[in-house]
Amino acid sequence: MILEVSRTTYRIDKKLLERVAEAAFSFLKVSEDGFIELKFVSIDEITKLNMKYRNILDPTDVLSFNLGDNPVEGQVIICYNFVVEQANKLDKPFNHELSLLLVHGILHIYGYDHANTLEETKMQETERQILKMEGIKR
């Protein structure tokens, strides 16, 4: 599996994100070839994407797209400013919040959802277990 981080002007720890993605791929027992593209966008851009793909005219923290029939090909789009605001609001390290959103996005590509309480609980527990592999608390 490959995590490809699109060129960005935002300050991120690419090595950390690669390790977190590898932990997710390992936990999900992914052995197939494939890739996840990670892209960072502004609040304006994520709002436009959220409207285009979900018909919701509000910003969101992360969007995920499965790019084909192969479940290990996808795109995760994270709103950088949303991460900064959320980390500050929760008094949490920026890299921890960023790692959570990356894992959250990857899980969506693999079919996880949070449409009901049972699914949400399962997804949050999986996020917790993956992040724990990298020493990060959810």
C-alpha positions in Angstrom: 0.0 0.0 0.0 1.1 3.5 -0.7 0.0 6.7 0.9 0.6 9.6 -1.5 0.5 13.1 0.1 -0.4 15.6 -2.6 1.9 18.7 -2.7 0.9 21.0 0.0 2.0 24.3 1.5 0.6 23.3 4.9 3.0 22.2 7.6 2.5 18.5 8.1 4.6 15.6 9.4 4.5 13.4 6.3 6.5 10.6 8.0 4.0 10.4 10.9 1.1 10.3 8.4 2.8 7.5 6.5 3.3 5.5 9.8 -0.3 6.1 10.8 -1.5 5.0 7.3 0.7 1.9 7.5 -0.8 1.1 10.9 -4.3 1.3 9.4 -3.3 -0.9 6.5 -1.8 -3.4 8.8 -4.8 -3.5 11.1 -7.1 -3.9 8.2 -4.8 -6.7 6.9 -4.4 -5.0 3.5 -2.0 -7.0 1.3 -3.2 -5.8 -2.1 -1.4 -3.2 -4.2 -3.1 0.1 -4.1 -2.9 3.6 -2.9 -4.5 6.3 -0.8 -4.0 9.9 -1.9 -4.1 12.4 0.9 -4.9 16.0 0.0 -5.2 19.1 2.2 -7.6 21.9 1.4 -8.9 25.2 2.8 -12.3 25.7 4.5 -13.7 27.2 1.3 -12.6 24.3 -0.8 -13.9 21.6 1.6 -17.2 23.5 1.8 -17.5 23.4 -2.0 -16.6 19.7 -2.1 -19.1 18.9 0.7 -21.8 20.7 -1.3 -20.9 19.0 -4.6 -20.7 15.4 -3.2 -23.0 15.4 -0.1 -25.3 18.4 -0.9 -24.3 20.0 2.4 -23.4 23.6 2.4 -21.1 23.5 5.4 -17.4 22.8 5.9 -16.4 19.4 7.2 -13.2 18.0 8.6 -12.6 15.1 6.2 -14.1 13.6 3.0 -13.2 10.2 1.6 -13.7 8.8 -1.8 -13.3 5.2 -3.0 -11.9 5.6 -6.5 -13.0 2.3 -8.0 -14.0 -1.3 -7.4 -10.7 -2.0 -5.7 -11.2 -0.9 -2.1 -7.6 0.0 -1.6 -7.7 2.9 -4.0 -9.1 6.1 -2.6 -8.7 9.7 -1.7 -8.8 11.3 1.7 -9.3 15.1 1.7 -8.7 16.9 5.0 -9.4 20.5 5.8 -6.2 21.8 7.4 -7.9 24.7 9.2 -10.5 22.5 10.6 -7.8 20.3 12.1 -6.2 23.3 13.7 -9.5 24.6 15.2 -10.5 21.1 16.4 -7.2 20.4 18.1 -7.3 23.8 19.8 -10.9 23.3 20.9 -10.2 19.8 22.4 -6.8 20.9 23.8 -5.2 18.0 21.8 -2.0 17.9 19.8 -2.4 18.9 16.2 -0.7 15.7 15.0 -3.1 13.5 17.0 -6.2 15.2 15.5 -4.7 15.0 12.0 -3.8 11.3 12.5 -7.4 10.6 13.7 -8.9 12.2 10.6 -6.5 10.3 8.3 -7.6 7.0 10.0 -11.2 8.0 9.9 -11.0 8.7 6.1 -9.2 5.5 5.4 -11.8 3.5 7.3 -14.6 5.1 5.2 -12.8 4.0 2.1 -12.8 0.4 3.5 -16.6 0.6 4.1 -16.8 1.7 7.7 -19.5 4.2 8.5 -21.2 5.9 11.4 -24.8 6.2 10.2 -26.1 4.6 13.4 -24.9 4.2 17.0 -23.6 0.6 16.5 -21.6 1.5 13.4 -20.3 4.6 15.1 -19.1 2.7 18.1 -17.4 0.1 15.9 -15.7 2.8 13.9 -14.5 4.7 16.9 -13.1 1.5 18.5 -11.3 0.7 15.3 -9.8 4.2 15.2 -8.7 3.9 18.8 -7.0 0.6 18.2 -5.2 1.8 15.1 -4.0 5.1 16.7 -2.9 3.1 19.8 -0.5 1.2 17.5 1.3 4.6 17.0 1.0 5.7 20.6 -1.8 8.2 19.9 -4.9 8.4 22.1 -8.2 9.0 20.4 
